[in-house]
Amino acid sequence: MRVVRIPNGAFVENTYLVIDEAAAECAVIDPGEEAGRILHEIAGAGARPTAIWITHAHLDHVMGVARVRRETGAPVYLHPADRELYDQAVQQGLAFGVAVDPPPAPDGGLAAGDTVPVGQLRFTVRHAPGHSPGSVCLVGEGMAFTGDVLFAGSIGRTDLPGGDFDTLIRKPPSDTNGVPIRSSRAPTASAERPACLRCGAEVRPKPWGCKNPCPNCGYVYPLGDCSD
C-alpha cells in the first residue's frame, strides 16, 4: 500500500490517495477544492481510481467530487446521515464566497461495519458523528483515515453545520489500536475553542468587530456586530 497526501485549497484540506500498487488501483478520499491538482496526482500515481470515499460532507471535503467523478468514473460513497450537507454543497460555498460545482448523487453508502475495498486492500467503516452527523473513519491496513473527527492532539471542531460537541465526546472513533491517524488538518486549537477554517489555529471564541481575521494566517470571518 502507498498513501499520497494532497494538501489543497484555501482551507488546507488533505485529500488522500490510497493505492494498491500491485493492483494499480486507488481510492480517493475527500477530493477537495483543487480537483485539477488531485487529478494530476492520480495520473502520476499510475493507478486507476475505483472509489471516492467521503469522510464527511463539509464544503472543503467535497468541492472536487464533481470533477473527479466526471473525469475518472469512480463511484462516490457517503454516509447517508451527511446527505443533506452534501446536497447543500453549493449553498455552503456561497456562505464562504466560493463557487462549487454541484456534486453528483452518491453511488453508494458508507455504514458502520462496512468493509470497503481498493484492490486487495480492505478498510472498515466506523461511524463517528459529532463533527457532522455522517462523519466516518476508515480503518485498516495499519492506517486510520479520520477526516475531521480527530486532529493532532485534539478532536475536530463542532461549531460547523451538523456539529455536536456532546455527540463527538460521547462516541469517539475508538479502537484504532495505535495505528497512524491520517486527518484532514492538524489545528492547534483545543476541543473547547474554535479553530480557523484555513490554518487550524485557535481563534477567539466570540466574534469581535466587523471583520475577524485569524491571528495566525489572517483569514477573515465576516462576523460581528455589522451587516457584512
Stockholm file with secondary structure:
# STOCKHOLM 1.0

chainA/1-228         MRVVRIPNGAFVENTYLVIDEAAAECAVIDPGEEAGRILHEIAGAGARPTAIWITHAHLDHVMGVARVRRETGAPVYLHPADRELYDQAVQQGLAFGVAVDPPPAPDGGLAAGDTVPVGQLRFTVRHAPGHSPGSVCLVGEGMAFTGDVLFAGSIGRTDLPGGDFDTLIRKPPSDTNGVPIRSSRAPTASAERPACLRCGAEVRPKPWGCKNPCPNCGYVYPLGDCSD
#=GR chainA/1-228 SS CEEEEEEETTTTEEEEEEEETTTTEEEEECCCSCHHHHHHHHHHHTCEEEEEECSCCSHHHHTTHHHHHHHHCCCEEECGGGHHHHHTHHHHHHHTTCCCCCCCCCSEECCTTCEEEETTEEEEEEECTTSSTTCEEEEETTEEEEETSEETTEECCCCSTTCCHHHHHHSCCCCCTTCCEEESCCCCCCTTSCBCTTTCCBCCSSCCSSCEECTTTCCEECCSSSCC
#=GC SS_cons         CEEEEEEETTTTEEEEEEEETTTTEEEEECCCSCHHHHHHHHHHHTCEEEEEECSCCSHHHHTTHHHHHHHHCCCEEECGGGHHHHHTHHHHHHHTTCCCCCCCCCSEECCTTCEEEETTEEEEEEECTTSSTTCEEEEETTEEEEETSEETTEECCCCSTTCCHHHHHHSCCCCCTTCCEEESCCCCCCTTSCBCTTTCCBCCSSCCSSCEECTTTCCEECCSSSCC
//
